[in-house]
Amino acid sequence: MPKLERRRVIDEILGTGLIPVFHSGVSEVARSVVEACHGGGARVVEFTNRGDRAYDVFSALSEWCAGELPDVVLGAGTIIDLGTAASYINAGAAFVVGPSFNRGVAGLCNRRRVLYIPGCQTPTEITEAEEMGAAIIKLFPASTLGPRFVKSILGPMPHTQLMPSGGVKANRDDITAWIGAGAVALNIGSDLIRRDLVEGGMYGEIKEKVERCIVWISEAKSAGGQTG
C-alpha cells in the first residue's frame, strides 16, 4: 500500500490548488525548498527527475520529509517510463507526474494505488488518460495553449480536472485567468521557485510567494464558484 491514500493526495491538491515544482542536485537545498513551500501553505510538492543525482536527492528528501514534515505530500515529476516510475514509488513518491501519457506508468500507478498525473494536450489524450484512471490531467505545455483552451475542453468534458503546467506565472493575473477558466490546480515551477532565490538562499521570499499564490488561487476559485 502507498504511504498516502490516493484520495487524500487528490484532496490535498484540490484543497490548495497549487503544486510547486522544482529540482535540485543538492539534498540540503531540496530540503530548504520544501520547507519554504510548506511554510507558505503548500502541502503538495513535486520534485522533478532531472540530473544525474535526482533519484538520490529524492530518496533522501522523502526520508527527511517523513521524519520532519510528515504532512508534506511529496511527488515525483518528469516521469516518462515504467522503470523510473517504479523506482520513485518505491522511494516514497505519493504521486507521479509526467510530461506525457504512458499506459505502462498508468497501469503501474493503478496497481500501486498511486495518483498518476499525465501530461496531455488534446481531447483524445485526455480521454485515454482518464480511461486509464487519471483523476487529474496535467495540461502541458500550458503556455502554448492558454486559458481559453481549458474552457474549450470543459465545454464537452465538464468533469475533467485540468492542472495547467509549463509557463504558468506566479502572479495574480495569470492565476486568476487559469482558475477562472476552470483549472482545478496549478503546477508552477521556475516562476515560483526562482533560480536566483534558491541560489541566494532567499527561502523566506519563496515562502511568501507560495503564500500569495495560494491566496490568489483561493480568491479566484471563490469568484468562480469552485469548491475545493
Secondary structure, DSSP 8 states (H G I E B T S, - for coil): --SS-HHHHHHHHHHH-EEEEE--S-HHHHHHHHHHHHHTT--EEEEE--STTHHHHHHHHHHHHHHH-TT-EEEEES--SHHHHHHHHHTT-SEEE-SS--HHHHHHHHHHT-EEE-EE-SHHHHHHHHHTT-SSEEETTGGGT-HHHHHHHHTT-TT--EEEBSS--SSHHHHHHHHHHT-S-EEE-TTTS-HHHHHTT-HHHHHHHHHHHHHHHHHHHHHHT---
